[in-house]
Structure formats: structure tokens, C-alpha cells
Amino acid sequence: MPKKSRLIAAVVVVAAFAAGGWFYARRTEMRAGPTLTFYGDVDIREVQPTFNASGHIASMVVQEGAAVHQGALLATLDDTRYAASLAQAKATMRSLKAGLDKLLAGSRPEEIAQAKATMDALRITYQNDEVTYHRFATLATTSAATLQQRDNARAAFRSARQQYEAAKQAYILAVKGPRQEDIDAARAAYEAAVAAVALAQREYDDTRLYAPADGVVEDRILEPGDMASPATPVFTVALTSPLWVRAYVPERELGHVRYGMAATVTTDSYPGTVYHGWVGYLSPTAEFTPKTVETPALRTALVYQMRIYVCDPRGQLRLGMPATVHIDPEQPPPPAHPGCGAAHAAGG
């Protein structure tokens, strides 16, 4: 082969290798893609717990900056009136309960025996008066007894008979016991008293204010001696979970961000510390970029709000802290709800 031909062939081979290398590098670059970077602020939820009752505050248990757990006691009201109402309701309930128990128990054996003894005694008296009356009636026909004596014996006999009948009915009632209607009325009164006790107990319990969730006390709005009501917040509590970074996605990058994608977060306050998280929310509507958000996009460009939920086991992130979010657009499809463990594994 001539020297000129070999030179041309070498040039062609080199050009081919160069073109192949460029094409491969370009494909690799397009496949990997650049890491998406967003800027935002740390955001958390806040609650302002209030008493469910009205009264003067007796004590404030926690100070600003205190970490509280759900159900922890925060403050108390003066409970004098509520305690008295509860005691009165309980006493009424006990009284009505005793009355109901008495009706349900029925007549005691001693009461039945007493009623029967009275009935038997009056029967004997009634029978004796009957004999006496008939005797005087016979004597009156022969004038051996006066008509007045006969009439007095008849009146005594009739009175004794009525007393016996009354004692007989009293004995029957003692055996049968209370009427079902009386028992139902007593039971209804007792149930109303039970409900009154439950209401009084709830009103008493409402003089205690408890933390609605885990968090940190940011502010004591009221102090002991202040008048509290259901419309007046007592504390401001910053919830420790969930915690997220609020960032904004430009429209041109919206197709690269999906719900559940793993992300990493860094802050200027803790350089070198990487927080792992995931995309937990993408707004369905666009808005203009807030002035507080620093992005390379124009301020007038439409963006979509995004929340990157962050795992912060050391409790370093604070409300409003500027943060930078990094997302790899070529990561594998995310799980439905990553959580801290999955996000940490995906983020390395």
C-alpha cells in the first residue's frame, strides 16, 4: 500500500475512534444527567393549644425552648368550681343508685313477714268481731240486747273487715315487690346522673392543658393569673415531625421530579452535614416564584411548590433555615412512601 494511502487510512481510523468516543461520552452524559438543585427554607407545623374551659390560669408547667411529648401537662386552670360540681354530681349519682338498688332488690323477707303477721292479726280481730256482731243481732231479737249494742257490734265488725282487707293487699304488694314502671323511672334517673358525672368529669379534666403532639415550646402567650378561654391560645408549639424543606420547581424541570424521589439536603449552618429525605408533595397548581426563594430562574417564571420531607435525628434544623436540595433525576423509581430508612439508603 502506498504511503499516502496508509496515511489516509490512519486518519480515517483516528476520526472514527474520536467520533465513537464523543458519541459514547454524549450518551453517558445524557443518561446520567445533571443533579437537580433547588433552594428553599426549612418549614414545620406549629400549633397553639388552648384550654377547653374558661378560668384563671393557676400554673404554667413548661418554659420556652422545652421539648414536650404528646400528652405532657403544659398548664392548669383554677379548678375549684369544677371540682365542687364534680363532687355534687357524684353524690347525686350515688343517691339515685341506692334508690335503684333498693327497688331492684324488692321487699326484704322481714318486711314480707311483718306484713303477713299484721294481716293475720287483723283477720283474727275481724273474725272475732263478726261472731260478736251475730251474737248481739240474735239477742236483740229477744230484747236481751239493745239495738244500740247490735249496731255498735256491726260497726266494729265492718271496720275490722276493712282493716283486714287493707292488710291483705299490703301483704300481696310486699310479696310482688316494686312495680316495673317505678324501676324504669329510677333507672332513667340514675342514668341521667351518670351522664351528669361524665360531663362534670370532662369539665374538670378540661382545666388541664396537654401537649397535642411532640414538639418544642416556642412561646408562652399567657401567664399564671391570666384569663383563659377556648378562643385564647396559651402556647405556641413547633412540631418536630413532620419536617420539610419548602422549595420551588421551575416548569422546565417539573418532568424530572416525581413524588417519592430520594433527595439530600444541606444547610449553611452545618456545612458538610447531609440530611436525607424524599419528595413528599408536588403542588398541582403553578404560582409565581416567591421573592424569598433564590433560584437561577427569572422571578416572573411560574414554579410549582415542592416539599422535601427531611430526616433530622439530631434536631439541628430550625424553622426558616435556608437549605439546598439535591435530587438525582436518574434514580430508580421510588417506593410509594419512602420514609427515613428508605430515603437514607437511596441517598447513600
C-alpha positions as CSV (number, residue, x, y, z in Angstrom):
1,M,0.0,0.0,0.0
2,P,1.3,3.4,-0.9
3,K,2.5,5.7,1.9
4,K,-0.2,8.3,1.1
5,S,-3.0,5.6,1.2
6,R,-1.7,4.4,4.6
7,L,-1.8,7.9,5.9
8,I,-5.4,8.5,4.8
9,A,-6.5,5.2,6.3
10,A,-4.9,6.1,9.7
11,V,-6.6,9.5,9.7
12,V,-9.9,7.8,9.0
13,V,-9.4,5.3,11.8
14,V,-8.5,8.0,14.3
15,A,-11.5,10.1,13.2
16,A,-13.8,7.1,13.6
17,F,-12.4,6.4,17.1
18,A,-12.8,10.1,18.0
19,A,-16.4,10.1,16.8
20,G,-17.2,6.9,18.6
21,G,-15.7,8.3,21.8
22,W,-17.6,11.5,21.6
23,F,-20.9,9.7,20.8
24,Y,-20.4,7.4,23.8
25,A,-19.5,10.2,26.1
26,R,-22.5,12.2,25.0
27,R,-24.8,9.2,25.6
28,T,-23.4,8.7,29.0
29,E,-23.8,12.3,29.9
30,M,-27.4,12.4,28.6
31,R,-28.2,9.2,30.5
32,A,-26.7,10.3,33.8
33,G,-28.0,13.9,33.6
34,P,-27.0,16.7,35.9
35,T,-28.1,16.7,39.6
36,L,-31.1,19.0,40.1
37,T,-30.5,21.7,42.7
38,F,-33.3,23.7,44.4
39,Y,-33.2,26.3,47.1
40,G,-35.7,26.8,49.8
41,D,-36.3,27.1,53.6
42,V,-36.9,24.6,56.4
43,D,-40.6,24.6,57.3
44,I,-42.5,22.9,60.1
45,R,-46.1,22.9,61.5
46,E,-47.0,25.0,64.6
47,V,-49.9,24.5,67.0
48,Q,-51.3,26.9,69.6
49,P,-53.1,24.7,72.2
50,T,-56.0,26.2,74.1
51,F,-58.0,25.2,77.2
52,N,-61.4,23.8,76.5
53,A,-62.7,25.6,79.6
54,S,-62.7,29.2,80.9
55,G,-60.9,30.4,84.1
56,H,-57.8,31.9,85.6
57,I,-54.6,30.1,84.9
58,A,-53.2,28.5,88.0
59,S,-49.8,27.2,86.8
60,M,-47.6,27.1,83.7
61,V,-45.6,23.9,83.8
62,V,-43.1,24.4,80.9
63,Q,-40.9,27.2,79.7
64,E,-39.9,28.4,76.2
65,G,-37.5,26.0,74.5
66,A,-38.7,23.0,76.4
67,A,-39.1,19.8,74.4
68,V,-42.5,18.2,75.2
69,H,-44.0,14.9,74.3
70,Q,-47.6,14.2,73.3
71,G,-49.8,14.1,76.4
72,A,-47.4,16.1,78.6
73,L,-49.0,18.5,81.0
74,L,-48.5,22.1,79.9
75,A,-50.7,24.3,82.2
76,T,-53.6,24.1,84.7
77,L,-56.6,26.3,85.5
78,D,-58.1,27.1,88.9
79,D,-60.4,24.0,89.3
80,T,-62.3,25.0,92.5
81,R,-65.7,25.4,90.9
82,Y,-65.2,22.4,88.6
83,A,-64.1,20.1,91.5
84,A,-67.2,21.1,93.5
85,S,-69.6,20.5,90.6
86,L,-68.0,17.1,90.1
87,A,-68.4,16.2,93.8
88,Q,-72.0,17.2,93.8
89,A,-72.8,15.2,90.6
90,K,-71.1,12.1,92.1
91,A,-73.2,12.4,95.4
92,T,-76.4,12.7,93.4
93,M,-75.4,9.7,91.3
94,R,-74.7,7.6,94.5
95,S,-78.1,8.5,96.0
96,L,-80.0,7.6,92.9
97,K,-78.0,4.4,92.6
98,A,-79.0,3.4,96.1
99,G,-82.7,4.0,95.3
100,L,-82.5,1.9,92.2
101,D,-80.7,-0.9,94.0
102,K,-83.5,-0.9,96.6
103,L,-86.2,-1.2,94.0
104,L,-84.3,-4.0,92.2
105,A,-83.8,-5.9,95.4
106,G,-87.5,-5.9,96.2
107,S,-89.1,-6.5,99.6
108,R,-86.9,-7.9,102.3
109,P,-88.1,-11.2,103.9
110,E,-88.6,-9.4,107.2
111,E,-90.9,-6.9,105.5
112,I,-92.9,-9.7,104.0
113,A,-93.1,-11.5,107.3
114,Q,-94.2,-8.3,109.1
115,A,-97.0,-7.7,106.5
116,K,-98.2,-11.2,106.9
117,A,-98.3,-11.0,110.7
118,T,-100.3,-7.8,110.5
119,M,-102.7,-9.4,108.1
120,D,-103.2,-12.5,110.3
121,A,-103.8,-10.4,113.4
122,L,-106.4,-8.3,111.7
123,R,-108.1,-11.4,110.3
124,I,-108.5,-12.8,113.8
125,T,-109.9,-9.5,115.1
126,Y,-112.2,-9.3,112.1
127,Q,-113.5,-12.9,112.7
128,N,-114.0,-12.2,116.4
129,D,-115.9,-9.0,115.7
130,E,-118.1,-11.0,113.2
131,V,-119.0,-13.5,115.9
132,T,-119.8,-10.7,118.4
133,Y,-122.0,-8.9,115.9
134,H,-124.0,-12.0,115.1
135,R,-124.5,-12.7,118.8
136,F,-125.8,-9.2,119.5
137,A,-128.1,-9.4,116.5
138,T,-129.6,-12.6,117.9
139,L,-130.0,-11.2,121.4
140,A,-131.6,-8.0,120.0
141,T,-134.5,-10.0,118.6
142,T,-135.5,-11.2,122.1
143,S,-134.7,-7.8,123.7
144,A,-131.8,-9.4,125.6
145,A,-129.5,-6.8,124.0
146,T,-130.3,-3.3,122.9
147,L,-130.4,-2.2,119.3
148,Q,-127.5,0.2,120.1
149,Q,-125.4,-2.7,121.2
150,R,-126.2,-4.6,118.0
151,D,-125.3,-1.5,115.8
152,N,-122.0,-0.9,117.7
153,A,-121.1,-4.6,117.1
154,R,-121.9,-4.4,113.4
155,A,-119.8,-1.2,113.0
156,A,-116.8,-2.8,114.8
157,F,-117.2,-5.9,112.6
158,R,-117.2,-3.9,109.4
159,S,-114.2,-1.7,110.4
160,A,-112.2,-4.8,111.3
161,R,-113.1,-6.4,108.0
162,Q,-111.8,-3.3,106.1
163,Q,-108.6,-3.2,108.1
164,Y,-108.1,-6.9,107.3
165,E,-108.6,-6.3,103.6
166,A,-106.1,-3.4,103.6
167,A,-103.5,-5.5,105.4
168,K,-104.1,-8.4,103.0
169,Q,-103.4,-6.1,100.0
170,A,-100.3,-4.7,101.7
171,Y,-99.0,-8.3,102.1
172,I,-99.7,-9.1,98.4
173,L,-97.7,-5.9,97.4
174,A,-94.8,-6.9,99.7
175,V,-94.7,-10.3,98.0
176,K,-94.8,-8.9,94.5
177,G,-92.3,-6.1,95.1
178,P,-91.9,-2.7,93.3
179,R,-93.7,-2.0,90.1
180,Q,-91.7,-2.3,86.8
181,E,-92.6,1.3,86.0
182,D,-91.0,2.6,89.2
183,I,-87.9,0.6,88.5
184,D,-87.7,2.0,84.9
185,A,-88.1,5.6,86.3
186,A,-85.4,5.0,88.9
187,R,-83.0,3.6,86.3
188,A,-83.6,6.5,83.9
189,A,-82.9,9.0,86.8
190,Y,-79.7,7.1,87.6
191,E,-78.5,7.0,84.0
192,A,-79.1,10.8,83.8
193,A,-76.9,11.2,86.9
194,V,-74.2,9.1,85.4
195,A,-74.2,11.3,82.3
196,A,-74.0,14.4,84.6
197,V,-71.0,12.9,86.3
198,A,-69.3,12.3,83.0
199,L,-69.9,15.8,81.9
200,A,-68.7,17.2,85.2
201,Q,-65.6,15.0,85.0
202,R,-64.9,16.2,81.4
203,E,-65.2,19.9,82.5
204,Y,-62.8,19.2,85.4
205,D,-60.3,17.4,83.1
206,D,-60.5,20.4,80.7
207,T,-58.8,22.5,83.4
208,R,-55.6,20.7,82.4
209,L,-53.8,21.5,79.1
210,Y,-51.8,18.8,77.5
211,A,-49.4,18.8,74.5
212,P,-51.2,17.7,71.4
213,A,-48.0,16.2,69.8
214,D,-44.3,16.0,70.2
215,G,-42.6,19.4,69.8
216,V,-40.7,22.4,71.2
217,V,-42.3,25.2,73.1
218,E,-41.7,28.4,71.1
219,D,-43.7,30.9,73.1
220,R,-45.7,31.3,76.3
221,I,-48.6,33.5,75.3
222,L,-50.3,33.6,78.7
223,E,-49.1,33.6,82.2
224,P,-50.4,32.5,85.7
225,G,-53.3,34.7,86.6
226,D,-54.4,35.5,83.0
227,M,-57.9,34.6,82.0
228,A,-58.0,31.7,79.6
229,S,-60.8,30.6,77.3
230,P,-61.2,28.2,74.3
231,A,-60.6,31.1,72.0
232,T,-57.3,32.2,73.6
233,P,-54.0,30.3,72.7
234,V,-51.8,29.6,75.7
235,F,-48.6,28.3,74.0
236,T,-47.1,28.1,70.5
237,V,-45.6,24.7,70.0
238,A,-43.4,23.8,67.0
239,L,-44.0,20.2,66.0
240,T,-40.8,18.1,65.5
241,S,-42.5,15.9,62.9
242,P,-43.1,16.2,60.1
243,L,-40.2,18.5,59.0
244,W,-39.7,19.5,55.4
245,V,-37.9,22.0,53.1
246,R,-40.2,24.2,51.0
247,A,-38.7,24.6,47.6
248,Y,-40.0,25.6,44.1
249,V,-39.6,23.6,40.9
250,P,-39.4,25.6,37.6
251,E,-41.8,24.4,34.9
252,R,-38.9,23.2,32.6
253,E,-37.7,20.8,35.4
254,L,-41.0,19.6,36.5
255,G,-40.9,16.5,34.4
256,H,-37.7,15.3,36.1
257,V,-39.2,15.4,39.7
258,R,-41.5,12.7,40.9
259,Y,-43.3,12.0,44.2
260,G,-41.2,9.8,46.5
261,M,-37.8,10.5,44.9
262,A,-34.9,10.4,47.3
263,A,-33.2,13.8,48.0
264,T,-30.3,15.2,50.0
265,V,-30.4,18.5,51.9
266,T,-27.6,20.7,53.1
267,T,-27.5,23.9,55.0
268,D,-25.0,26.7,55.6
269,S,-25.4,26.4,59.3
270,Y,-24.0,22.8,59.3
271,P,-21.5,22.6,56.4
272,G,-20.6,19.1,55.5
273,T,-23.8,17.6,57.1
274,V,-26.1,15.9,54.7
275,Y,-29.7,15.3,55.6
276,H,-31.6,12.6,53.7
277,G,-35.2,13.0,52.6
278,W,-37.7,12.4,49.9
279,V,-40.2,14.4,47.7
280,G,-43.4,14.3,49.7
281,Y,-45.5,16.9,47.9
282,L,-45.7,18.5,44.5
283,S,-48.3,21.3,44.0
284,P,-50.8,20.7,41.3
285,T,-51.0,24.4,40.5
286,A,-48.4,26.9,39.4
287,E,-47.5,30.2,41.1
288,F,-45.0,33.0,40.7
289,T,-41.7,32.4,42.4
290,P,-41.7,34.0,45.9
291,K,-39.1,36.7,46.4
292,T,-37.5,34.9,49.2
293,V,-36.6,31.9,47.0
294,E,-33.2,32.1,45.3
295,T,-33.2,30.2,42.0
296,P,-31.4,30.8,38.7
297,A,-34.9,31.2,37.1
298,L,-36.4,34.5,36.4
299,R,-38.5,35.9,39.2
300,T,-41.5,36.1,36.9
301,A,-41.3,32.4,35.9
302,L,-44.0,30.1,37.1
303,V,-43.0,27.4,39.5
304,Y,-44.5,24.6,41.5
305,Q,-44.2,24.3,45.2
306,M,-42.4,21.1,46.4
307,R,-41.9,19.7,49.9
308,I,-38.9,17.6,50.7
309,Y,-39.5,15.7,53.9
310,V,-36.3,15.5,55.9
311,C,-34.9,13.1,58.5
312,D,-33.3,15.2,61.2
313,P,-32.4,12.7,64.0
314,R,-30.1,15.3,65.7
315,G,-32.7,18.1,65.8
316,Q,-30.4,20.6,64.0
317,L,-32.9,22.1,61.5
318,R,-34.8,25.2,62.5
319,L,-37.8,26.9,61.1
320,G,-36.9,29.3,58.3
321,M,-33.3,28.0,57.9
322,P,-32.1,28.3,54.3
323,A,-31.5,24.9,52.7
324,T,-30.2,23.5,49.4
325,V,-31.9,20.4,47.9
326,H,-30.1,18.0,45.5
327,I,-32.1,15.4,43.5
328,D,-30.7,12.8,41.1
329,P,-33.2,12.7,38.2
330,E,-31.9,9.3,37.0
331,Q,-32.5,7.4,40.3
332,P,-34.7,4.2,40.2
333,P,-38.5,4.5,40.6
334,P,-39.2,5.5,44.2
335,P,-41.4,3.5,46.6
336,A,-44.9,4.7,47.4
337,H,-43.8,6.2,50.7
338,P,-40.0,6.0,51.3
339,G,-39.8,7.1,54.9
340,C,-36.5,7.9,56.6
341,G,-35.0,4.5,56.3
342,A,-35.6,4.1,52.6
343,A,-34.6,7.7,51.9
344,H,-31.3,7.3,53.7
345,A,-30.5,4.1,51.8
346,A,-31.3,5.7,48.5
347,G,-29.3,8.8,49.3
348,G,-26.2,6.9,50.3
